[in-house]
C-alpha cells in the first residue's frame, strides 16, 4: 500500500526515533509498504519517520542510480536499529533532495565512507562499510531517524534563501506527484 509521505514541518520528522524489536507489529507489511511508497515517489531512500513512524528503520536502493554496467556497485536493503560506528574519508559535496521536502535540492557536504552496524529485515545483525553515493544515501536516511533534515546541513545563506519555499511546504501549498501528509 502506498503511504503518504510526511512533509517538512511535521513534528515526527524532528524526533529521535525509537529502537524496535523483531516482534514489531506487522513489520514485513510495513517494509513492503515502504518499498512501494518509495518507488511510487521515485525515491532512493525512505526512513520510517517520513511515513509517520518514529522508529529506527529505513530502506535504501541505490542500484537504480547506477548505469547498467555498474548496477552491482549499488545497494538495496532494509536497515533496522542502525548505529554509526565510524564516518571517515574525504569530505565531498553532493546535491541532495528529500521526499519530505519536494522540489528543493542543495549541496550537502558529508564524509565519503561509513561503517554501520544494523539489523536487516530478518533481524540478522550486520556490520558493513559503505562509500560514495551508497554511504551518502545511508547518511541522509540515518539523519532522518536522528530527527535531522538535510536542509539543516546546508549553507545558512542558502537555507535562508529557501525559507519561503519551505514555508509553503509546511503549509501544504505545493503540488506533489505523490501522496503527502501535511497534518
N, C-alpha and C positions, 0 to 999 in steps of 0.2 A: 504494500500500500504506500502510495506517495504521501509523505507527511509535509505539513507546512514548515518552512524554514523561518526561524525566529529572526526578526530584523534588528538591526542596530537600535539600541535604546531599551531592549528588553532586559530586565534585571537578571535573568538566568545566564545571560552572556557575560556577566561581570562577577559571577560566583566561582569560587574554587570548588570544583566538582568532587563528589564523594566516591570512594572505592566501592566496588561491588564484589559479591561472591559468585561462585559458579552456579548457585541456585537462584540468581536474579530472575524474577518472573518473566517468562516469555522471551528470554534472551535471543534464541535463534530467530524468532519472528522480528524482534527489534532490529537485529543485524540485517536481515533481509530487507526490511522496510528502509533502513538507512541506505543500503546499496541502491535500491530503486529510486529513492529520493535524490541521492547524489547524482546518479546518471541522468535523471529527468532534468536536473538543473545544470547539466554539463559541468559538474564539478570534478575535481581530482582528489578531494578530501572532504570529510564531513565529521564533525565532532558531535557527540550526544547533546551538549548544551544548545547546539544550533537547531535541534528539534524539540527543545524544551525539557530535556532530561539532564539534570545536574549530576551526571555520573562520569567517571573517568574512563571513557571509551571513545575511540574514533576509528574511522576507516580511511584507507588511502589506496588510490590506484593511479600510479604514475606511468603505467605501461602505455596508457592512451596518449601520453605526451611524446612518446618515442617514435622515431622513424621505424619503418617496418624492419629494417636490418638491425635495429638496436633495441627491440622490444624486450629481450632477455635482461637488459640492464634496468628495466623498470621494476616496480614492486606493486603488489596488490595484497592487502591484508587488513586484519582487524587487530587493533591494539587496545587491550584492556588493562587498566591499572598501570599504565606505563610510568617508568621512573627514569629520568635522565641520569645517566651515570657520568657522562662527560660530553662536553661540546669542545671541539678543538679545530685546528686547521685555520687557514686564512679566512679573513672576513671577506664576504663578497656580497655585492648589492644585486638585487633582482626585483623586477616588478611583480608585486603580489596583488591579488584581489581576494574577495571573500564572498561567499554566497549570502551571508547575513548583511553585507554592505554592497548591494549591487551597483554596478556602473562606476565604481571607484577603484582605481588602481594606483599604486605608488611604490617607489623603490624602498625596499627594506634591506638593511644590512644584517647578515647572520654569519655565523661561523660555518665553514664548509663541511664539517664532519660531526657526527653524533653517535654516541654509544648509548643504547637504550635497553632497559630490562622491561619486559612486558609479558602479558599472557595473550595467547591467540584465542580464537573463537572456541577452541576445545579446552580452554584453561590450561594449556601447556605453557610452562614458563620458557621464555626465550631471552637471550642476550645477543644483540646484533649491533653491528656498526653500519651506518649509512653515510653516504656522501652526496655532494652536489644537490641536484633537484630533489632526489629522494629524501635527503636529510632536511631540506628546506620545507617540503610539504609536511613532513612529520613535525618539525619545529613549529610550523604555523598551527597545525591541529593541536599539538601539545599545549600551545599558548591558550587555546580555547578552553581546555579543561582547567587551566590556571586562572581563568577569568580575564585574559589579556587578548585584546584585539590588535590586528596588525597596524591599524592607524595610530596606535599608541607608540609604535616603534619608528614612525616616520619623522622626518624633519618637522619641528614645531611650526615653522613658517608655512610649509605645505599643508599641514593639518589645519591651520588657521584659514587658509585659502579654501579648504574643503568644508569648512564649518556649515555653510549654507546648504550644501548637498546633504550633509549628514543630518541636519535638522529636518530636511524633507523626508529622508528615510525614516527617521524616528517617528514622524507624524503620519507615515503611511502615504505620503504624497508622491509616490513613484509608481511606475509601471514595471512590473517584473514578468519575465517569461515563465516563471514557476510560482507555485503556491507559497505565500509568505504569511507570517503571523505578525501583526502589529499591536497586539493586546496592550 
